[in-house]
């Protein structure tokens, strides 16, 4: 009999083959990220397709991503943008950012994407100071301890009606442990509690299983 993880992998493989088949650009992105020593923590292909669909449903023209890694999710999101769209992605590690830039260039997205390097909590205030147009969608997938700060900044930088997506909120089920000393769990709980109490957010969270194990994501709409 298959284990639960084997079953989840099989179902994800079926969904991905049918609904999010790989292409050479995305495959090369994963290969080059692995070759550069980046951790294998990219979103799964069917999750990348979900991000793309959410961006298209949202009619997004401007997207902010917090946590670039090798640019795999960036490519999924960037492909949802119109020709005059813009995606800014924030990455802490300079080596990761360089890999991402090469991957985005190969994907034909370098004209509409920008990778900014440094701590996101330094880059986000600079974005606010630039007084650019607000974002339509924000995808948060970075260090979990700072999740509540990222959500706060996302609200400030996103238009009314905008969508905020917070990844990895289940933490293998540990998110229910109010006494956890794990910084990622504590940061995630604080972010979810902020979503629940913030006067300008209406959100929910969903558990998922698949090739990435047991996890989930939260969605929140920025209200008027």
Steps between C-alpha positions, in 0.01 A plus 500: 500500500625850414591741775308826529793692350524261204129543436531880521792489255302285256201733509719807456675331205162428339374856551826651377524283189142577408464865599847651545731312263867600520672709238871534434528845658355388833695175491824690433418737784481210743815337361705819520372579849605154617838529329559832678434338835169671572274313743225294329212696650334632186124477474373185328398536132128476573545763772683721252208462261265599783701819558482576130123445489445717808702780340297475181168483686613806691579678174838582649718758327740550792626216719729501803677180605682475833749213472638428152731200542585396140203671340281192443183648652599837352477351152155353568380839624679701232333299227162618630584867440405704194773644279500825699495324838763516772626250758741596777649215699708532817783259581732505800785296350701661218599160359136392484407827331763449231368152422147641487601778260650248258189283523270797442707612203474153342124511561476828307380686809798724582327805348203485735668357811743651748694310767597716799766367735515545876284449809137540399431715805748751356374472141132540588530850656701607194217380278258710703725805469504464122121552498448263210157376398357257756529128440212277394645182652767421759650153542686448829737203513805609700633460856200410711602687815430830324166394351292748704722788389472388139122486525493851648711634215291313245188678625675837472625433147192330353194664347150450640378172357856369479595144594763387751620138491701365794670165439598217738255578778436147633860416593425127500214559744713691751304820436244386758760496779452826688799422719743426219848650530564456127549850353335398173192370677479807721538734203240314300250499788555874548439561130178297503379678812574830328297393198214409732502831688612754241216739408602502133542126447256218435677166481501126535755217509505163328687179584676316218677169448725404211860473391584774751351298784236633738469877483266771374452866416295799606315743274387848601320772306581861577168671555403854405 
